[in-house]
Amino acid sequence: MADQKTTGELRKAAEITDDEINAAVDAVLAKPKTEPYPIGDGYRLDLAEAIKAHEPTVKALADPEAKPG
């Protein structure tokens, strides 16, 4: 299995930039069903899968009363 680093680990190691992260987020917000987004040198960021895997986010998105923050 390939080495799987978190976005935070890649950012801390300066392997990706804030601008690259923001571009990936913007792409997914513009088209939520987007494929994994190429980021950095050979990495791909699958934000749709990351959202599905993060239980607090899934709950917040399912709650019509949820507020940002």
N, C-alpha and C positions, 0 to 999 in steps of 0.2 A: 504494500500500500504506500502511496506517495506521502511524503511528509506534509501533514496538514497543520498549518499555523493559523492562529486567529488573526483577524484584521488588526487588532491591537498589537499583537506581537510583530507583525510585518511593519506596522507604522513605527513602533518603538525602535526597531532595527533599521529604520529609514529605507526599507525595501519598497515601500509605497508611500505616496504623499497624501496630504489632506485633499489636494485637488483631485487626485485619482479616486479617492473614496467618495468625494462629493459628486463626481461625474457618474460613478456607479449608482449612487443613491438617486440622482436625478433621472437616470435612464430607467430605473425600476419604477419610480413614481410616475414617469410618463407612460410606461407600458409595463404594468405589473406582471404580465406573463412572459417577460423577457427571459432569454437564455442567460446562463452564467456570464457575467461581464468580465472581459479581460482587464486585468489590473496588474501593475508592476511588471516585473520581468518573468513572464511565464505563469503567473497566477490567474485564477478565475474566481470571481466573487459571486456566489449565488445567494443574493439577498432574499429572494422568494423562499428558498429552502431555510435560510437562517430565521426568517420570520416564523415559518411553520414550526420550527424546532424550539422557539422561545415561548414557553407557556404564558408568561405575563403579557406578551404582545398579542398572542392568540386570544386571550381573555379580553384584553382591552379592545381589540378590533371587533369582537363579537358583542360588546356592550355598547348599545346606542347612547348610554348616559356617560360614557367614559370621556374624560377631559385630558387635553395634552398635559404632559408632565407627570 
